[in-house]
């Protein structure tokens, strides 16, 4: 039997209570019963399973026939569904929401800043991520003060959303696209080191270094960040930038061409794969989102997504999509589509450690559907669905450095659980059919907290 299930009885109450995070309600139990269970490690699924939660921790998981559920415990009926760890998004942008044009979006926000200051936009994005089954996320590029404040509001329970790791403003040589408070301009290793220090002292959980920096600047960023035990993510596209970031010791290589560039030198891919350094391709957000929209433009009008926006904001988004095929972000789409299969295939064939991130919020790339679309791209290119689910959960937890708390369903872990309709091992698109999200022991449907109990089917 898989190693997870050898501990399927209740943990001692004292140990569970000692592990509770601040803010968890005392002596609260919840059970999920009846569905198929995927543990996050990629082991064999457990059918007709049960998960028992106490406060914000998992205390038992396994076949329902072997799990003792204390009398009076509220039960969520998951028959016909799949239970798995909450998904983790390691490349989100909460200040953008899928609008077709960056410049126009930020201009619209400036004109509507009374109703939609950036923190309010980030709050809307956080709700959408949670509704998509994402219980943890990395926000890679936003004003630091607003990022830290939203992270704390989510943690306190004031705002529903995934537990956030935030980078604050990224480090870049020349400002582009986003507002000035989303980026720090650096031109020397000394400036790069100082900016890294400032972000960390301001509360950043991770550092994001943009492409275009020099090898020495990457090294300076990594040296300061690692001194504070903070991980560095690098936004890199061109092969030399990937090599420089890798050589400098950057922890997470984001984009690595985003599957839209010619394959890299085989030796570089081999070196990265053998190092175990994770790559996060964000492959779907241009290379496959555009043809998916071309073939089914109705996806842009999906009311399941639209109801998560204020009406005037949704109207603005719809207007920005009217001629989506002319949008600047897709100007190189023919080249990107030509190289896409080979570019993504190089990492799968090399056996690289692949994390799952989406660049969510970029044009046509809604927070609500970005991650399952990313997962589908990898399944379509030969990565087994079970391995993709492991990447969405356990591997991404390792990228966060939180694999002891997140990413798998086993006793002692935080109670972050996703319930989806159907079987994602048969069809990975089942990840889009989110029923219930449990985050930190609290149950949500469509980002709204729900009263739990036995549900009629």
Beta strands, then each sheet from edge to edge (+ up, - down):
strand 1: 29-33
strand 2: 36-37
strand 3: 49-54
strand 4: 57-63
strand 5: 74-77
strand 6: 81-85
strand 7: 87-92
strand 8: 134-139
strand 9: 163-166
strand 10: 170-172
strand 11: 183-185
strand 12: 206-210
strand 13: 231-236
strand 14: 252-255
strand 15: 278-280
strand 16: 354-355
strand 17: 417-421
strand 18: 434-439
strand 19: 442-445
strand 20: 448-449
sheet 1: 4+ 3- 1+ 5+
sheet 2: 2+ 6+ 17- 18+ 19- 20+
sheet 3: 7+ 8+ 9+
sheet 4: 10+ 11+
sheet 5: 12+ 13+ 14+ 15+ 16+
end
